[in-house]
Amino acid sequence: MNTMTEPAVSPSNQGWFQRTEAWMDSKGKGAWIAAMVLGFIFFWPVGLALLAYMIWSKRMFSKSCRRSAAWPRHGMRAMTPTGNSAFDSYKADTLARLEQEQHDFETFLERLREAKDKSEFDQFMDERTRANRDNADRDNGDDDSAA
């Protein structure tokens, strides 16, 4: 399998295009979109060229422009103590209460599903019994008329 890698370009040897591209990447996907919109506003071929470049280089759909490293930190920050013991206690109690409510609700939904399943199964069995009884009555009626 052949793989091709681009040679590393030192920052001092980068042209204006590579520097601009690196700067836009550091600002994120929003900078690319803003540049494209401004390109369409001022001179539509520039906006179209930026859109084509963003799609061709996979900038619109890749994770290279995302700041994904910042997101996990936000979720973990909720679990760290704030230093205010009263608030930390309140937060722990509230989270414990919410977890218990979630557990209780999931248990309720499970019981509800089981009751619905049982009701549907009982209905099926009643219809089946009724159909078998009707067929048996019909068969007995046919036997009586044939004799």
Secondary structure in CASP SS format (residue, H / E / C, confidence):
PFRMAT SS
TARGET T0000
AUTHOR 0000-0000-0000
METHOD secondary structure of the structure
MODEL  1
M C 1.00
N C 1.00
T C 1.00
M C 1.00
T C 1.00
E C 1.00
P C 1.00
A C 1.00
V C 1.00
S C 1.00
P H 1.00
S H 1.00
N H 1.00
Q C 1.00
G C 1.00
W H 1.00
F H 1.00
Q H 1.00
R H 1.00
T H 1.00
E H 1.00
A H 1.00
W H 1.00
M H 1.00
D H 1.00
S H 1.00
K H 1.00
G C 1.00
K H 1.00
G H 1.00
A H 1.00
W H 1.00
I H 1.00
A H 1.00
A H 1.00
M H 1.00
V H 1.00
L H 1.00
G H 1.00
F H 1.00
I H 1.00
F H 1.00
F C 1.00
W H 1.00
P H 1.00
V H 1.00
G H 1.00
L H 1.00
A H 1.00
L H 1.00
L H 1.00
A H 1.00
Y H 1.00
M H 1.00
I H 1.00
W H 1.00
S C 1.00
K C 1.00
R C 1.00
M C 1.00
F C 1.00
S C 1.00
K C 1.00
S C 1.00
C C 1.00
R C 1.00
R C 1.00
S C 1.00
A C 1.00
A H 1.00
W H 1.00
P H 1.00
R H 1.00
H H 1.00
G H 1.00
M H 1.00
R H 1.00
A C 1.00
M C 1.00
T C 1.00
P C 1.00
T C 1.00
G C 1.00
N C 1.00
S H 1.00
A H 1.00
F H 1.00
D H 1.00
S H 1.00
Y H 1.00
K H 1.00
A H 1.00
D H 1.00
T H 1.00
L H 1.00
A H 1.00
R H 1.00
L H 1.00
E H 1.00
Q H 1.00
E H 1.00
Q H 1.00
H H 1.00
D H 1.00
F H 1.00
E H 1.00
T H 1.00
F H 1.00
L H 1.00
E H 1.00
R H 1.00
L H 1.00
R H 1.00
E H 1.00
A H 1.00
K H 1.00
D H 1.00
K H 1.00
S H 1.00
E H 1.00
F H 1.00
D H 1.00
Q H 1.00
F H 1.00
M H 1.00
D H 1.00
E H 1.00
R H 1.00
T H 1.00
R H 1.00
A H 1.00
N H 1.00
R H 1.00
D H 1.00
N H 1.00
A H 1.00
D H 1.00
R H 1.00
D H 1.00
N H 1.00
G H 1.00
D H 1.00
D H 1.00
D H 1.00
S H 1.00
A H 1.00
A C 1.00
END
